[in-house]
Amino acid sequence: MIKFAIDFDSAYTNIYKLGSGLVLSEPTVAAVDEGDKYDVKAIGQEAYKLIGKTAKNTKIVFPVFEGEIVNERVAAKTLEYFLKKVKPEKFESMSALFAVPCGTTADMVSKYKNVARECGIKKCVFAESPILAAIGQRIPLTDATPCFVIDMAGGTTNVAAVTLDGVIAGISVNFGGNKISADIIDFVAEAYGLQIGLQTAERLKKEIGSLDRNDGLTALVNGRDMERGTPRAISVCAKDLVSTVSAYYDKVADLALELLKKLPPEVSAAMRHEGIYVTGGASDVYGLEKYYADKFGMKVNMAENGLMNVALGGGIAIGNVDLLKKITLKT
């Protein structure tokens, strides 16, 4: 029996343990020594705290980039560390379900298998993220009841019409919520002449990220003056960030609208009745439900806990042998 469901995403790793529920949610990042040994110094939340603050002999590594494992060695060290936190005993007979982006290639799956093997996982199976996200959102899926899911992860965005029988039509693009943070860094530099780091951009996104042009929330931002090179603080208003924040959501909407046009008539009819389902870590921005309802002209169903939905769906799947068998990819 599969015991773990793992969402090993570019931004966060979420792990569901059968019988225990969600047991871990930490940034997928490591701080490593740049020397010959490339030793790992910190992982997860501890490594995230070091971003922008390390000495020259320490490097921050994101082992999963845009939904693909790009550094197998660090990825294995990172995942092993997380698994030891939730399963301190030996990894004998350990098995896991991994969430992978829509349309994952054999080469990408092979990298997941290599990392799993290095972590001591004896058996691993795979399922596509949009299907797991739908299950995690408690959408009543069957072979004949399609739903349209937009899953906004950190490094990828999955847009798909799915049933329990698989993906009817879908696309995975190599940008996600992390793009918003990068765009905020650029905006603050151009508009205020202030250089800020990733952690500050993430804080701005979470605290005042908004799609409401009348949003008056503000946040104090500290950074480095780009002209003088000295520390400086400014106040940023949510409404000033709307154009920057909305760029990502507009691009996703364009992709979704194009995909909706290509669906078979019966599937389109179901979409019109049920609406679209939005989930993922980037789905919690203020104003998204109304913003997308206006863009799509249909009901928008927002996930209660978008960041965890894929792992929750995986947890439901590993607790149901027939469901797991139904959604498992053939690799």
C-alpha positions as CSV (number, residue, x, y, z in Angstrom):
1,M,0.0,0.0,0.0
2,I,1.2,3.5,-0.8
3,K,1.8,5.4,2.4
4,F,2.8,8.9,1.3
5,A,1.5,11.5,-1.2
6,I,4.2,14.0,-2.1
7,D,3.8,17.3,-3.9
8,F,7.4,18.2,-4.6
9,D,6.9,21.6,-6.1
10,S,9.2,24.4,-7.1
11,A,8.0,26.6,-4.2
12,Y,6.8,24.2,-1.5
13,T,7.0,20.6,-0.7
14,N,3.8,19.2,0.9
15,I,3.6,15.7,2.3
16,Y,0.5,13.7,3.2
17,K,1.0,10.6,5.4
18,L,-1.7,7.9,5.3
19,G,-3.4,7.8,8.7
20,S,-1.9,11.1,9.8
21,G,-3.0,13.7,7.2
22,L,-0.8,16.6,6.0
23,V,2.4,16.3,8.0
24,L,4.8,18.8,6.2
25,S,4.7,22.0,4.2
26,E,8.1,23.6,3.7
27,P,9.9,25.6,1.0
28,T,11.7,23.4,-1.6
29,V,15.1,25.1,-1.1
30,A,18.5,24.2,0.2
31,A,21.6,26.1,1.2
32,V,24.8,24.3,0.1
33,D,28.5,24.8,0.3
34,E,30.0,25.9,-3.0
35,G,33.2,23.9,-2.3
36,D,34.2,20.6,-3.9
37,K,31.9,18.6,-1.5
38,Y,28.8,20.7,-2.2
39,D,27.6,19.8,1.3
40,V,24.1,20.8,2.3
41,K,24.0,23.3,5.1
42,A,20.3,24.0,5.6
43,I,17.0,22.8,4.0
44,G,13.5,24.0,3.9
45,Q,12.4,26.8,6.2
46,E,15.9,27.2,7.6
47,A,17.4,27.5,4.1
48,Y,14.6,30.0,3.1
49,K,15.6,32.3,6.0
50,L,19.1,32.5,4.5
51,I,18.0,33.7,1.0
52,G,19.8,37.0,0.3
53,K,21.9,36.7,3.4
54,T,24.5,34.1,2.7
55,A,28.3,34.5,2.4
56,K,30.1,33.9,-0.9
57,N,30.9,30.2,0.0
58,T,27.2,29.4,0.4
59,K,24.8,29.0,-2.5
60,I,21.0,28.9,-2.4
61,V,19.6,26.1,-4.6
62,F,16.1,25.5,-5.7
63,P,16.3,21.8,-6.8
64,V,12.9,21.8,-8.5
65,F,12.6,24.6,-11.1
66,E,9.5,25.2,-13.2
67,G,8.1,21.8,-12.2
68,E,11.2,19.8,-13.2
69,I,13.9,18.4,-11.0
70,V,17.0,20.3,-12.1
71,N,19.5,19.2,-9.4
72,E,19.0,15.5,-8.5
73,R,21.6,15.4,-5.8
74,V,20.2,18.4,-3.9
75,A,16.6,17.3,-4.6
76,A,17.4,13.9,-3.0
77,K,19.0,15.5,0.1
78,T,16.1,17.9,0.4
79,L,13.4,15.3,0.1
80,E,15.2,12.8,2.4
81,Y,15.4,15.5,5.0
82,F,11.7,16.2,4.8
83,L,10.9,12.5,5.0
84,K,13.0,12.0,8.0
85,K,11.0,14.7,9.8
86,V,7.8,12.9,9.1
87,K,9.0,9.3,9.2
88,P,12.0,9.2,11.6
89,E,12.3,5.4,11.4
90,K,14.1,3.6,8.6
91,F,12.7,3.9,5.1
92,E,12.2,0.1,4.7
93,S,9.4,-0.7,2.3
94,M,8.6,2.9,1.9
95,S,6.2,3.8,-1.0
96,A,5.0,7.1,-2.3
97,L,2.7,8.8,-4.8
98,F,4.2,11.8,-6.5
99,A,2.3,14.7,-8.1
100,V,3.7,15.7,-11.5
101,P,2.7,18.5,-13.9
102,C,0.2,17.8,-16.7
103,G,1.8,16.2,-19.7
104,T,5.0,15.2,-17.8
105,T,7.6,13.5,-20.0
106,A,9.3,10.2,-19.5
107,D,12.6,12.1,-18.8
108,M,11.0,14.1,-16.0
109,V,9.5,11.0,-14.5
110,S,12.9,9.3,-14.6
111,K,14.4,12.2,-12.5
112,Y,11.7,11.7,-9.9
113,K,12.4,8.0,-9.8
114,N,16.1,8.6,-9.4
115,V,15.5,11.0,-6.5
116,A,13.0,8.7,-4.9
117,R,15.5,5.8,-5.1
118,E,18.2,8.0,-3.4
119,C,15.7,8.7,-0.6
120,G,15.1,5.1,0.0
121,I,11.6,5.0,-1.5
122,K,11.2,1.5,-2.8
123,K,8.0,2.0,-4.8
124,C,6.7,5.2,-6.4
125,V,3.7,6.0,-8.6
126,F,2.7,9.2,-10.3
127,A,-0.5,11.2,-10.9
128,E,-1.0,14.5,-12.7
129,S,-1.4,17.6,-10.5
130,P,-4.7,18.9,-11.9
131,I,-6.5,15.6,-11.3
132,L,-5.1,15.5,-7.7
133,A,-6.1,19.1,-7.2
134,A,-9.7,18.3,-8.3
135,I,-9.8,15.4,-5.9
136,G,-8.3,17.5,-3.1
137,Q,-11.0,20.2,-3.8
138,R,-13.6,17.5,-3.2
139,I,-15.0,17.9,-6.7
140,P,-17.4,14.9,-7.4
141,L,-15.4,13.4,-10.3
142,T,-16.4,10.4,-12.3
143,D,-15.5,9.1,-15.8
144,A,-18.5,11.1,-17.2
145,T,-18.4,14.3,-15.1
146,P,-15.6,16.6,-16.3
147,C,-14.4,19.6,-14.5
148,F,-12.1,22.5,-15.5
149,V,-9.2,23.1,-13.1
150,I,-6.6,25.9,-13.0
151,D,-3.8,24.8,-10.6
152,M,-1.4,27.7,-9.8
153,A,1.7,26.1,-8.3
154,G,5.0,27.9,-7.6
155,G,6.9,27.1,-10.7
156,T,4.2,25.7,-13.0
157,T,0.6,26.4,-13.9
158,N,-1.6,23.5,-14.9
159,V,-4.8,24.2,-16.9
160,A,-6.9,21.2,-17.7
161,A,-10.3,19.7,-18.3
162,V,-10.3,16.4,-16.4
163,T,-12.3,13.4,-15.4
164,L,-11.4,10.3,-13.4
165,D,-10.5,8.7,-16.7
166,G,-7.7,11.3,-17.2
167,V,-7.0,14.6,-18.8
168,I,-9.4,15.5,-21.7
169,A,-7.3,18.5,-22.7
170,G,-4.7,20.3,-20.7
171,I,-1.5,22.3,-20.7
172,S,1.3,22.9,-18.2
173,V,3.3,26.1,-18.6
174,N,6.7,26.7,-16.9
175,F,5.7,29.7,-14.8
176,G,3.6,30.0,-11.6
177,G,3.2,32.1,-8.5
178,N,7.0,32.6,-8.3
179,K,6.7,34.9,-11.4
180,I,4.6,37.4,-9.4
181,S,7.4,37.7,-6.8
182,A,10.0,38.3,-9.6
183,D,7.7,40.9,-11.2
184,I,7.3,42.7,-7.9
185,I,11.1,42.9,-7.5
186,D,11.3,44.5,-10.9
187,F,8.4,46.9,-10.3
188,V,9.8,48.2,-7.0
189,A,13.2,48.7,-8.7
190,E,11.7,50.7,-11.6
191,A,9.0,52.6,-9.7
192,Y,10.9,53.5,-6.5
193,G,14.6,52.9,-7.3
194,L,14.8,50.4,-4.5
195,Q,16.3,47.0,-4.7
196,I,14.5,44.3,-2.7
197,G,15.1,40.6,-2.2
198,L,12.9,37.6,-2.8
199,Q,11.7,37.3,0.8
200,T,10.5,40.9,0.8
201,A,8.8,40.4,-2.5
202,E,7.1,37.3,-1.2
203,R,5.9,39.2,1.9
204,L,4.5,42.0,-0.3
205,K,2.7,39.4,-2.4
206,K,1.1,37.8,0.6
207,E,0.3,41.0,2.6
208,I,-0.9,43.4,-0.1
209,G,-1.1,41.4,-3.4
210,S,-4.5,42.3,-4.8
211,L,-6.5,42.5,-8.0
212,D,-8.7,45.3,-6.7
213,R,-7.7,48.6,-8.1
214,N,-9.3,50.4,-5.1
215,D,-7.4,48.4,-2.5
216,G,-5.9,50.8,-0.1
217,L,-3.8,48.5,2.0
218,T,-0.1,49.5,2.4
219,A,3.1,47.8,3.5
220,L,6.4,49.2,4.6
221,V,9.3,48.0,2.5
222,N,13.0,48.0,3.3
223,G,15.7,47.7,0.7
224,R,18.8,49.2,-0.9
225,D,18.7,52.5,-2.7
226,M,19.8,51.8,-6.2
227,E,21.5,55.1,-6.7
228,R,23.1,55.7,-3.4
229,G,23.6,52.1,-2.3
230,T,22.3,52.9,1.2
231,P,19.4,51.3,3.1
232,R,16.0,53.0,2.5
233,A,12.4,52.3,3.4
234,I,9.3,53.1,1.4
235,S,5.5,52.6,1.7
236,V,3.9,50.5,-1.1
237,C,0.1,50.6,-1.7
238,A,-1.8,47.5,-2.9
239,K,-3.5,49.4,-5.8
240,D,-0.1,50.4,-7.1
241,L,0.8,46.7,-7.4
242,V,-2.3,45.6,-9.2
243,S,-0.9,45.9,-12.8
244,T,2.2,43.9,-11.8
245,V,0.3,41.2,-9.9
246,S,-2.5,40.9,-12.5
247,A,0.0,40.2,-15.3
248,Y,0.4,36.5,-14.2
249,Y,-3.4,36.0,-13.8
250,D,-4.2,37.6,-17.1
251,K,-1.7,35.2,-18.9
252,V,-3.2,32.2,-17.1
253,A,-6.7,33.4,-18.1
254,D,-5.7,33.7,-21.7
255,L,-4.4,30.1,-21.7
256,A,-7.5,28.8,-20.1
257,L,-9.8,30.7,-22.5
258,E,-8.0,29.2,-25.4
259,L,-8.2,25.7,-24.0
260,L,-12.0,26.2,-23.3
261,K,-12.5,27.0,-27.0
262,K,-11.0,23.6,-28.0
263,L,-13.2,21.4,-25.7
264,P,-15.8,19.1,-27.2
265,P,-19.4,20.6,-27.0
266,E,-20.6,18.2,-24.2
267,V,-17.6,19.1,-22.1
268,S,-18.1,22.8,-22.7
269,A,-21.7,22.4,-21.6
270,A,-20.5,20.9,-18.3
271,M,-18.0,23.7,-17.8
272,R,-20.8,26.3,-18.3
273,H,-22.9,24.5,-15.7
274,E,-20.2,23.8,-13.0
275,G,-17.9,26.7,-13.7
276,I,-14.1,26.6,-13.3
277,Y,-12.1,25.5,-10.3
278,V,-9.1,27.5,-9.2
279,T,-6.5,26.2,-6.8
280,G,-2.8,26.3,-6.0
281,G,-0.6,28.5,-3.8
282,A,-1.1,31.5,-6.0
283,S,-4.9,31.3,-5.9
284,D,-5.2,33.1,-2.6
285,V,-4.6,36.6,-4.0
286,Y,-7.3,39.1,-2.9
287,G,-10.0,39.6,-5.5
288,L,-9.3,36.7,-7.8
289,E,-12.8,35.1,-7.6
290,K,-14.5,38.3,-8.9
291,Y,-11.6,39.0,-11.3
292,Y,-11.9,35.6,-13.0
293,A,-15.8,35.6,-12.9
294,D,-15.6,38.8,-15.0
295,K,-13.0,37.4,-17.4
296,F,-14.6,34.0,-17.9
297,G,-18.3,35.0,-17.6
298,M,-19.0,31.9,-15.5
299,K,-18.9,30.7,-11.9
300,V,-15.5,30.5,-10.2
301,N,-15.0,27.9,-7.5
302,M,-12.1,28.9,-5.2
303,A,-10.2,26.3,-3.2
304,E,-10.2,26.8,0.6
305,N,-6.6,25.8,0.9
306,G,-5.0,26.0,-2.5
307,L,-1.4,25.4,-1.5
308,M,-2.3,22.0,0.0
309,N,-4.9,20.8,-2.4
310,V,-2.7,18.6,-4.6
311,A,-1.2,16.9,-1.5
312,L,-4.7,16.5,0.0
313,G,-5.9,15.0,-3.3
314,G,-3.0,12.6,-3.2
315,G,-3.9,11.7,0.4
316,I,-7.4,10.8,-0.6
317,A,-6.1,8.8,-3.5
318,I,-3.7,6.7,-1.5
319,G,-6.5,5.9,0.9
320,N,-8.6,4.5,-1.9
321,V,-7.0,1.6,-3.9
322,D,-9.5,1.7,-6.8
323,L,-9.2,5.5,-7.1
324,L,-5.4,5.4,-7.0
325,K,-5.3,2.7,-9.7
326,K,-7.6,4.8,-11.8
327,I,-5.5,8.0,-11.8
328,T,-2.0,6.5,-11.7
329,L,0.1,7.3,-14.8
330,K,1.6,4.5,-16.8
331,T,5.3,5.0,-16.7
